Amino acid sequence: MAKFGKKNVVKVDPTDYNIGIIGESGVGKTTLMKEVLEGLVGEDGYMILNIGNEDGVDALPNASYEDIPDIDTLEEFVDYVVENKEDEYPDLKVVVVDTTDELFRIVEPYVVRLHNKEFP
């Protein structure tokens, strides 16, 4: 008699997509991302951006992260990583924004200034 049941092989790389995880504070979203990403891309393959007043990495030992308290630091981070990708971040494949509500809070004044400058 034939054996039934197959093992599925995922044919896509989840790191090729934008993925959002929504949940209440403290339920483990950042921990989940860290553990999944370390399995997919290794310890040097991801970086968590601790945006604004977020402190999601405080309880995560050895998490790869950077504090991004404001829009200037975010811009500096992006420019630096892009300019130094090949030399200093060759394995970086995923950047986690923790959290979008803090991201919106720090970029909103910047976007309003740009809008007001273009449309006085």
C-alpha positions, 0 to 999 in steps of 0.5 A: 500500500502507498504511503500518503502525505507529502512535505511541502517545499516553499518556493518563495523567499519570505524576505522578498516581501513586506510583512506586517505583524499587528498586535497589542504591546508586549505580546511578542511581535518583535521576539517573533521577528527576531527568532524567525529572521535569525533562522532565515537570514542569520544574526547579521542578516537583519536589523531592528529599528527601534523607532521613536519611543519604542523599546521592543528590543530591551528584553531580546538578548543579542538582537541586532538593532539601532535606536532611531529617535527622530527623522534625522537619525533615520535619514542618517541610518539609511544613507550610511547603510546604503553607502556602506552596504557592500563593506559593512553590511554585506549580509543585511537582507531585512530591516524591521521597523518597530513600530509603524505608529512611532515611525508615523509620529517621527516622520509626520512633522517632516512630511508636513514641512515638505508639503508646506514648503511646496504649497505655501 
